[in-house]
Amino acid sequence: MNISEKGKTFHIETESEEFIGKKIGEKISGREVSGDLSGYEFEIKGTSDKAGIPGKKDVSGVALKRVLLKKGPYLHKIPHKGFRRKKTVRGNEISSNIIQINLSVLKKGGKSLEEIFPDQNQKKEKSKEEKAEEKSG
């Protein structure tokens, strides 16, 4: 699960099957995600399956479907005006095939996400310093 808030993303690994049957766009409480997140409220923004195929909010069900798309989040490069393409997308319902769920914070809880996930709060500057030490050592 990826939780995003103000441009920062926090990652949680879970084997919970509580989310099976929920749909993109539904609101869920933080307690369903993790006990540490009580007081938070999230919205399911998107999903992705084992093959990297995204879930689309307006396609119902759990199955793979071929839909005709214009330019947008599922079709980025278009060669000319009016171009459309059929692409495979997954339905909006979460199933056992879904491996990634993207959540957006609607309501904050008592603790900030930086306090709940201190190991994910570290900046990438440290890794650059470590690389410099490895080269010199």
ABEGO torsion letter per residue (X at the ends): XBBBBGGBBBBBBBABAAABGBBBGBBBBAAAABAAABGBBBBBABBBBAAGBBBBAABBEABBBBBBBBBEAABABBABBGBBBBBBBBBABBBAABABBBBBBABBBABBAAAABAAAABBAAAAAAAAAAAAAX
